[in-house]
Amino acid sequence: MFKITLSEQTEKLVFILVGDLDNAASPEAARGFEPVFERTDCNVLIDCTELNYISSSGLRILLNLYKHTHANHHWVTLKGMSNEVREVLVLGGFLQLFLTED
């Protein structure tokens, strides 16, 4: 099961990811992140504290988020990654693209 929630803070969209971001959850995740692509004026914080797993389709979504925010001179921060999620991002070279918070 996967869940994505959004809250808006000053100049920042905050997403909380819960569960497994796998191939089955990718369409829901893509819909959940649509507000990012409707804006060009804010940074993004993704709280991964309750994210258990991320697949290649989830990585593709993160890459699209990065490309959009970077093109608009903003950034994406990943927060609270588990060791398993962090390892997938490291192996894929993704942590070089994003800011991180513990």
N, C-alpha and C positions, 0 to 999 in steps of 0.2 A: 504494500500500500504506500502511496506517495501523496503528499499534501504540500501545497505552496501557498503562503499567505503574504500579503503585501501591506506595508504601512508606509506612509510618507512623512518624512521629517524635513526640516529646512534644507532645501537643495540636495536632498538625498532620498532615493527610493530604497526601502529596506525589505528584503525578501527573507522569509524563514522557510527552509526546506526540511521536510520531515519524511523519513522512510528511505525507499530505494529509488534513485533516479536511474531507472533502467529503460530498455527499449519500450516497454509497455507504458511507462509513465512519461515518456518524452513528449507526446502530443499535449498532455496536460501541462507539463512544465513550460513548453513553448507558448501556450496560451497564457499562462500565468506571468510570463516575462514580457508579454506584449506592451505593457505600459512603458517599458524602457525604450522601445522603438518608436513610440509616439512622442518622445521628448528628446530634446537636444541640450537641455539646460541643467542636468543633474548628475550626480555621482550615484553609484549603486553599491549597496552593502548586502552581501549574501551571507546569512547566518546558517552555517552548516553543522551546528552543534548536534542536531538530531538527524542529520543525513547519514545513513548507514552505508550506502553504496552508490557509486556513480559509474555508468557504463560509457562506452564510446559515443553513444547518442547524446548522453548528458554532457560530455566534453564538447561535442559539436555545438550544443546550445550555449555553453559558456564562451566558446570561441566567438560565436556571433555577437554575444553581449559585449565582449571585449572590443571587437572590431567597431561596433556602433559607438560605444562610449569613447573609445580612443580617437575615432574620427572627429568627435565633437569636443575634444580636449577635456575629457573627464575620465574617471577611472572606476574600476570595479574592485571592491575589497572583499575577500573571503575571510570569514570569521569562524572560529571554533571547529576546525576540521578534525575529525578523528584520524588516528594514525593510518587507517586503511584508505580513507579518502585522500589524505595528503600523499600517500605513496603512489596512488594512481595519477594524481596531478603532477607529481615529481617525475614519474616515469614518462609521462606524456609531454613534459617540458612546459606545462601550463603555469607552474608557480612563478616562472620568469615574467609572465604577462600581468599578473595580478598583485595587488597589495594584499597583505595578510595580517590578521589579528588573531591572537590566541583567545 
